[in-house]
Amino acid sequence: MTQLIWDGLFVGSFYALIALGYSMVYGIIKLLNFAHGDIYMLGAFIGFAVLTSMGGIPASLSLGALLVVLLLSMLLTGTAGVLIERLAYRPLRRAPRLAVLITAVGVSFSLEYGVSAIAGPNPRAFPVRLEGGVFEVLGARVSLPQIVLMLIAATLMIALNSYIQKTSTGRAMRSIALDTNASLLMGINVNAVITRTFFIGSALAGAAGVMAGAYYGKIDFLMGFIIGLKAFTAAVIGGIGNIKGAMLGGLVLGFVEAFGTEWFGGQWRDVFAFAVLILFLTLRPTGILGEGAPDRLSHGRKLRLYPVSAQERYAHSA
């Protein structure tokens, strides 16, 4: 049981890190960015290219090299996310939702087969593998690389939550999620905030790609497809658009996969993940932490994307 909980936490931390990008973008511009999983793949290949260009790296320096490459990959994938938003999504911001969704799928295929054309279609061995001892904690076999990667993921998620809650840009993001038109009237540069949102979300996905390459040791140009769908599932489970919900949803999905694989076999792993997605969309489409908010135009309910304070809720209703 303890082993299953640990495995769920480890896999769920990857899902949560990628799901944050889905939630941030949807929270701001109501876009399901299905190319987000391929940003994860792009981050892995950027890390591969940088490490390959550095030549052989001694095992004693592998962690330090990985951290440097992680930061560089975050910078480049964040920039790629900004370019995608500027070239593919911004011109369609007032277009029908279906047109934007089709564009997102097109961007996904462009990233996948663009990387395939440049790096080749065959899987590549990642130049750096994190290695370390394995020890038992409460009956669970825990490896040092797992602890390191989970600490990196937790640090990034805590830093993001602090950024959203405590900085002026974070307040602007929450304001736009609450009411874009009012934010414009208050002097917020909406385009700049959206650009930063894409940069941050894409950077986190790129970090997850480098971490996955260093842990599993193999990357390929289709590696972002399934994990992108699972990250989307995690975002829906937690409440898409809710930052803490994305983290929670990733962990829940990790537990579902870990226990489902143990009880029914590894071939059912993806089945359980997407069955949970259907279940939540049917029974609780707002997710675990999602909540409704009044919509003045429709007089109905809409998804609350970013958690807002009581003061912000009062100002919106005034």
C-alpha positions in Angstrom: 0.0 0.0 0.0 2.8 2.4 0.9 4.6 1.6 -2.3 1.5 2.4 -4.3 1.0 5.8 -2.5 4.6 6.7 -3.2 4.4 5.7 -6.9 1.2 7.7 -7.2 2.8 10.8 -5.7 5.8 10.5 -8.0 3.9 10.1 -11.2 1.2 12.6 -10.1 3.9 15.3 -9.6 4.7 15.2 -13.3 1.0 15.4 -14.2 0.5 18.3 -11.9 3.4 20.2 -13.3 2.1 20.0 -16.8 -1.5 20.5 -15.8 -0.6 23.9 -14.4 -0.1 25.2 -17.9 -3.5 24.0 -19.0 -5.2 25.6 -16.0 -3.3 28.9 -16.3 -4.1 29.3 -20.0 -7.7 28.3 -19.7 -8.1 30.5 -16.7 -7.0 33.6 -18.7 -8.3 33.1 -22.2 -10.6 30.0 -22.0 -8.4 28.1 -24.4 -7.7 24.4 -24.2 -4.2 24.4 -25.4 -3.8 20.9 -26.7 -0.3 21.7 -27.9 0.8 22.0 -24.3 1.9 18.3 -24.0 4.2 18.8 -27.0 5.9 21.7 -25.2 6.8 19.0 -22.6 8.3 17.0 -25.5 10.1 20.0 -26.8 11.6 20.6 -23.4 13.0 17.1 -23.3 14.6 17.5 -26.8 16.0 20.9 -25.9 17.6 19.3 -22.9 18.9 16.4 -25.0 20.4 18.8 -27.6 22.1 20.9 -24.9 23.6 17.9 -23.0 24.7 16.3 -26.3 26.5 19.5 -27.3 28.3 19.5 -23.9 29.8 16.1 -24.5 30.3 13.5 -21.8 29.4 14.6 -18.3 30.9 12.9 -15.2 28.4 11.2 -13.0 29.4 13.4 -10.1 28.3 16.5 -12.1 25.1 15.0 -13.5 22.7 16.7 -11.0 24.4 20.1 -11.5 24.3 19.8 -15.2 20.7 18.7 -15.1 19.7 21.8 -13.1 21.5 24.1 -15.6 19.9 22.4 -18.5 16.5 22.5 -16.7 16.7 26.3 -16.4 17.8 26.7 -20.0 15.1 24.4 -21.2 12.5 26.4 -19.2 13.7 29.6 -20.8 13.5 28.3 -24.4 10.2 26.4 -24.0 8.7 29.5 -22.3 9.9 31.5 -25.3 8.4 28.9 -27.7 5.1 29.2 -25.8 5.1 33.0 -26.2 5.7 32.6 -30.0 2.9 30.1 -30.3 0.5 32.4 -28.5 1.6 35.4 -30.6 1.5 33.7 -34.0 -1.3 31.1 -33.7 -3.7 32.1 -30.9 -3.7 35.8 -30.6 -5.0 36.5 -34.1 -7.9 34.1 -33.4 -8.8 35.5 -29.9 -12.2 36.7 -31.1 -12.7 33.7 -33.5 -15.2 30.9 -32.8 -13.9 28.4 -30.2 -13.8 25.6 -32.7 -11.4 27.5 -34.9 -9.0 28.0 -32.0 -9.3 24.4 -30.9 -8.5 23.2 -34.4 -5.5 25.6 -34.5 -4.3 24.1 -31.2 -4.4 20.6 -32.7 -2.5 21.9 -35.7 0.2 23.5 -33.5 0.5 20.1 -31.7 1.1 18.2 -34.9 3.5 20.9 -36.1 5.6 20.6 -33.0 5.6 16.8 -33.1 6.5 16.3 -36.7 8.8 19.3 -36.8 10.9 17.7 -34.0 10.7 14.4 -35.8 12.0 16.0 -39.0 14.9 17.6 -37.2 15.9 15.0 -34.6 14.6 11.9 -36.4 11.7 9.6 -35.6 13.6 7.1 -33.5 13.7 7.3 -29.7 16.8 8.8 -28.2 18.7 7.9 -25.1 18.9 10.9 -22.7 22.6 11.8 -22.1 22.2 12.2 -18.3 20.5 9.6 -16.1 20.0 10.4 -12.4 21.4 7.6 -10.3 21.3 7.0 -6.6 20.7 4.5 -3.9 17.4 2.8 -3.1 16.1 2.6 0.4 13.0 1.6 2.2 10.6 4.1 3.9 7.7 2.6 5.7 7.8 -0.4 3.4 8.1 1.5 0.2 11.2 1.4 -2.0 12.2 5.0 -2.6 15.1 6.1 -4.8 17.2 9.2 -4.5 16.4 10.4 -8.1 12.7 10.2 -7.3 13.2 12.3 -4.2 15.3 14.9 -6.1 12.7 15.2 -9.0 9.8 15.5 -6.6 11.6 18.2 -4.7 12.2 20.1 -7.9 8.5 19.7 -8.9 7.3 20.8 -5.5 9.6 23.8 -5.5 8.3 24.9 -8.9 4.7 24.5 -7.9 5.1 26.4 -4.6 7.0 29.2 -6.4 4.2 29.5 -9.0 1.5 29.6 -6.3 3.4 32.3 -4.5 3.8 34.2 -7.7 0.1 34.1 -8.5 -0.9 35.1 -5.0 1.6 37.7 -4.0 2.8 39.6 -7.1 1.2 42.3 -9.1 1.3 40.1 -12.2 -0.4 37.4 -10.3 -3.1 39.8 -9.2 -3.5 40.9 -12.8 -3.9 37.2 -13.9 -6.6 36.7 -11.3 -8.3 39.9 -12.4 -8.4 39.0 -16.0 -9.8 35.5 -15.1 -12.5 37.3 -13.2 -13.4 39.9 -15.8 -11.3 40.7 -18.8 -13.2 43.9 -19.8 -13.0 45.4 -16.4 -9.3 44.6 -16.2 -8.8 46.6 -19.5 -10.7 49.5 -18.0 -8.5 49.4 -14.9 -5.4 49.8 -17.1 -4.1 46.2 -17.1 -2.1 45.3 -20.2 -4.0 42.1 -21.0 -1.8 41.1 -23.9 1.3 41.3 -21.7 -0.3 39.2 -18.9 -1.4 36.6 -21.4 2.2 36.5 -22.8 3.6 35.9 -19.3 1.0 33.2 -18.7 2.1 31.3 -21.7 5.7 31.7 -20.8 5.3 30.4 -17.3 3.0 27.5 -18.3 5.3 26.4 -21.1 8.4 26.8 -18.9 6.9 24.4 -16.4 6.1 21.9 -19.1 9.6 22.1 -20.4 11.0 21.5 -16.9 8.8 18.3 -16.7 10.2 17.1 -20.0 13.8 17.4 -18.9 13.0 15.7 -15.6 11.2 12.8 -17.4 14.2 12.4 -19.8 16.6 12.3 -16.9 14.6 9.7 -15.0 13.3 7.4 -17.7 16.3 7.7 -19.9 14.5 7.8 -23.3 12.7 10.5 -25.3 10.7 10.5 -28.6 8.7 12.9 -30.6 5.4 11.5 -29.5 6.1 11.4 -25.8 4.0 14.5 -25.2 0.7 13.2 -26.7 -0.5 10.8 -24.0 0.9 12.8 -21.0 -0.6 15.9 -22.4 -4.1 14.3 -22.4 -3.5 13.0 -18.9 -2.4 16.4 -17.7 -5.6 17.8 -19.2 -7.5 15.1 -17.3 -5.7 16.1 -14.1 -6.7 19.8 -14.7 -10.3 18.7 -15.1 -10.2 16.6 -12.0 -8.9 19.4 -9.9 -11.0 22.1 -11.5 -9.5 23.5 -14.7 -8.3 27.0 -14.2 -7.7 26.5 -10.5 -3.9 26.4 -9.8 -4.2 24.4 -6.6 -6.8 22.2 -8.3 -4.3 21.3 -11.0 -1.8 20.2 -8.4 -4.4 18.2 -6.6 -5.8 16.7 -9.8 -2.3 15.5 -10.8 -1.8 13.7 -7.5 -5.3 12.2 -7.7 -4.7 10.9 -11.2 -1.3 9.5 -10.1 -3.0 7.6 -7.3 -5.8 6.3 -9.7 -3.2 5.0 -12.1 -1.0 3.4 -9.4 -3.8 1.6 -7.6 -5.6 0.6 -10.9 -2.4 -0.8 -12.3 -1.8 -2.8 -9.2 -5.3 -4.2 -9.0 -6.1 -4.8 -12.7 -2.8 -4.8 -14.6 -0.6 -2.3 -16.5 -2.7 -2.6 -19.7 -5.6 -0.8 -17.9 -3.5 2.2 -16.9 -4.7 4.6 -19.6 -8.2 3.2 -19.4 -8.5 4.2 -15.8 -7.1 7.7 -16.4 -9.6 8.6 -19.1 -12.5 6.8 -17.4 -12.0 9.2 -14.5 -12.0 12.1 -16.9 -15.4 11.0 -18.3 -16.7 10.4 -14.8 -15.8 13.9 -13.7 -17.1 15.6 -16.8 -20.4 13.8 -16.2 -20.8 14.1 -12.5 -18.7 17.2 -11.5 -17.5 19.1 -14.5 -16.2 21.9 -12.3 -13.7 19.5 -10.7 -12.8 19.0 -7.1 -11.9 22.6 -6.3 -13.8 24.3 -9.1 -16.7 26.5 -8.2 -19.3 28.5 -10.1 -19.5 32.3 -10.2 -22.4 34.4 -11.4 -22.3 35.5 -15.0 -24.0 38.9 -15.5 -24.8 38.3 -19.1 -26.2 34.8 -19.0 -27.5 34.9 -15.4 -26.2 31.4 -15.2 -23.1 29.8 -13.8 -19.6 29.7 -15.1 -16.4 28.0 -14.0 -14.4 29.9 -11.4 -10.9 29.7 -12.7 -8.5 31.4 -10.3 -9.5 31.4 -6.6 -10.4 35.0 -5.7 -10.5 36.7 -2.3 -13.6 37.9 -0.6 -12.6 41.5 -1.4 -12.3 40.7 -5.1 -15.6 38.9 -5.1 -17.3 41.9 -3.4 -15.7 44.3 -5.9 -17.0 42.2 -8.8 -20.5 42.1 -7.5 -20.7 45.8 -6.6 
